């Protein structure tokens, strides 16, 4: 059985990464890796679905045991990607999406070079700011911090395998879905050729 393909999706806060990923999951054979965090669970968040909510001690043990693909600390809390679930799902032949920031994306790419990196762009910084304001989750100061962070994140876009603009959600999802299908088809072709040679990838 062929291994699944790993896709990493990044983009500034407000580009609609979460919505895009939800649509991709709804459409087909792809699994969204659930990140882990030590921050408090918010109203309506579900442990194991929104995040794996861990204590600081539990998270630090996973780091020490080498069980995190990538991790970082923001505002006193840890965030990261548990390795076991990703590796198990890929081994089962299912494709996996990681929705993570560029720092984590590059760490995972170093560990798993076969990963495909996809960066989602906003149509403009004006639209990005409007989206952040409209969702009503942040203060003006936090929105400024998001936009400042976006400047650095946009600089990293050129390091990704693909860049897709999210101006129209359906078109963005279709474009990313087509990229994923193409990558999976090519990977399967490679696996088939190696099978013919009697070798393993």
Order of alpha helices (4+ residues) and beta strands (2+ residues): beta-alpha-beta-beta-beta-alpha-beta-beta-alpha-beta-alpha-beta-alpha-alpha-beta-alpha
